[in-house]
Amino acid sequence: MAETITFYHNPRCSKSRNALALLEEKGVRPDVVLYLETPPDRVTLTDIIGKLGISPHDLIRTGEDIYKAEYKGKEFDDSGWIDAMLAHPKLIERPIAVRGHRAIIGRPPENVLTLLD
């Protein structure tokens, strides 16, 4: 595999652990980013959203307490939702795998295998 896969990972999340295990079972050793400890910057997050082909709000974990307390029912433009994720990385859906010009959310975990095609 010529391009490295960058894997935005939360080891406390079973979906994230399962997706990482699937990649490793295929012999892939991704560059693992513990995004709660080392969150992406604005440029990286914007790039990931573009590669996913979704809106920033679609990457928000709306079940999180911080979302319910501070953001539920509010309307922001794309930049505002990115600001929210930068301020609270826990809001970023997980896991995310990025390879070249493609990215995928690993929900279900098997989705990450599409990056191997």
N, C-alpha and C positions, 0 to 999 in steps of 0.2 A: 504494500500500500504506500503510494508516494506521499500522500497528504496525511498529516497528523490529524487525529480527531481530538478536539478540545471538548472535554466533558465537564459541564457545570454541575457539581455534585453536592448533595447534602447527605452525608453518611447516616443520618438519623432517619432518613426516608426509605421505606422498603422499596418503593418504585425505583428510586435512584440507585439503590444497591443492586436491585435485580437487573436494571439496564446495564450497569457497569459490568456485572457478572456475565451477561450475555455477550458483550463485546470481548471480554477477556477469554470466554470460551471459544471465540472465533480467532483467537490469537492476536487480538488488537490490544495494544497498550496505550490507551489514550493519555493525553496530557490532562490530568485531573485538576480542576480548579474548585477549591472549597469556597464557593461563592459567598457564603455567609461570613467567612473570615476575610476573603479577598474579593470584594464585590467588583463587578465590571464597572469601568468608568462610562461616562455618557456616550462617547464615541463607540466603544465596544458594544454597549447595550443597544444602541441605535442600529449598529451593524447586524447584530444578532436578530433583532426584530425584523429588519429588512430581509435577511436570509430566510427567516421563518415565513415571511409573506403574510404577516398578521398585523393588526393594530397593537399599539402598546397596551391598551386596556385588555386585549385578549391574552396577554402574558401575565396578568395580575391574578394572584391567588385570592379570590374573593371570600374564601372561607376563613381567612386568617383574622384573628382578633383585631390586629392593627387596622385592617381594611374596614372591618365593621365599625370600629370606634372612630376612625378619622376620615374615611373615604366613601363609605356606602352612601348612595343617593346623590353624590356630588358629581358634577360634570367638569371635566378638564379636557383641554386639547391634548394632542399626543405628547407634547413637551411636558405638560403637567403630570401625565401618568408616568413618564420617564423619571421626572423629579421624584415622584412618590416611591418608585422602585429604588432609586439611588439613595433616598433617605432611609428606606426600609427594605433592604435586600430580601427579607423573608417573604415579601410580596411577589417575588419572581417565581413563576412556575418552574418546576423541576421534574426531572433532570432535563438539561438541554445538551445536545451533542451537535458540534459544528465541525464540518469538514469542507474546506475550500469555500465554495459559494453556496453551500447548502447547510441547513440547520434543521433539527427536528426536536420536538418535545417528546421525551420518552414516556408517554402515557398513551397506551400501555407500553411497558418496557420494550417490547419487541419492535416498536417503531424505530429504535436506534439502528436496527439491522439494515434499514433501507439506505443508510449512508455507506454501506459496504458494497452496494451495487456499482 
